[in-house]
Amino acid sequence: MTQYLEFEKPLAEIEGKAEELRALARQNEDMDVSDEAAALDGKAAALLQDLYKNLTPWRKCQVARHPERPHCIDYIDALFTEYTPLAGDRNFADDHAVMGGLARFNDRPVVVLGHEKGNDTKSRIARNFGMARPEGYRKAIRLMDIADRFGLPLITLVDTPGAYPGKGAEERGQSEAIARSTEKCLQIGVPIASVIIGEGGSGGAVAFATANRVAMLEHSVYSVISPEGCASILWKDSEKMREAAEALRLTAQDLKQLGVIDRIIPEALGGAHRFAAETMTSVCKTIAAMLDDMSQMDAHALIADRRKKFMNLGQTGLAA
């Protein structure tokens, strides 16, 4: 059953009426509702196009958080073969909010790493809603070291509201673990291609997205803080999240203009949650293109390219 976002409620009513008509027709073989249902389908298609024609930043946040949007595990299942997961940080525990391991991408050996939110209540709790603890970032560092040691490209899939801010996480060195993961991204001499597939929240996302090439899905978001958190700090009112989303410039289109990301991956009309297979195909092509961009670069060139990219971000922002 399709889950509708708040701004999609008018669409839900139209599509619901069309489905009710078809349900009645299935119960009564003499009833012909094809014309009425087709008219409602046409109306729904036009409304869908109108809704997604010019999404506001806040609506993009809602789309990026859609529970049916493909998650890291879906991309790994669809785009990678011979996936062998690696678990644990060899120090404290295995963080299920972070998944990764050895795999093949287009028959090329790689290391893949990403945040996993879960797709139902049980798995979301187990995955901590994609919010990694320090052991998750230390697991990521392990995987980055393996990629560097064996000369394997690193592909990261970012989808997190941010790193987990709980007391235990802070006691185990959350900030240090995020910083070490970001530092490791800057140190390894292999290509790093990152795709923000949903939410890219704060340092928890940067720790995976400090890459040579960064792409975002069209309706994903990437920001230093959530709109609700920003509104709570600036205006002491989390209900001003719409204004905060505008001010944060968190959309793929804004970030491409600022030079924070390199590519925008188009989503089919209605978002990735409606057309998962098409979205994954587009992501696959983009990752392949980003890896091809770096195919002639040696380790020193890759490290220099990555450092230059992030050292120039402030200048790019000022120029914009």
Secondary structure, 3 states (H helix, E strand, C coil): CCCCCHHHHHHHHHHHHHHHHHHHHHHCCCCCCHHHHHHHHHHHHHHHHHHHHCCCHHHHHHHHCCCCCCCHHHHHHHHEEEEEECCCCCCCCCCCCEEEEEEEECCEEEEEEEECCCCCHHHHHHCHHHCCCHHHHHHHHHHHHHHHHHCCCEEEEEEECCCCCCHHHHHCCHHHHHHHHHHHHHHCCCCEEEEEEEEEEHHHHHHHHCCCEEEEECCCEEECCCHHHHHHHHCCCHHHHHHHHHHHCCEHHHHHHHCCCCEEECCCCCCCCCCHHHHHHHHHHHHHHHHHHCCCCCHHHHHHHHHHHHHCHHHHHHHC
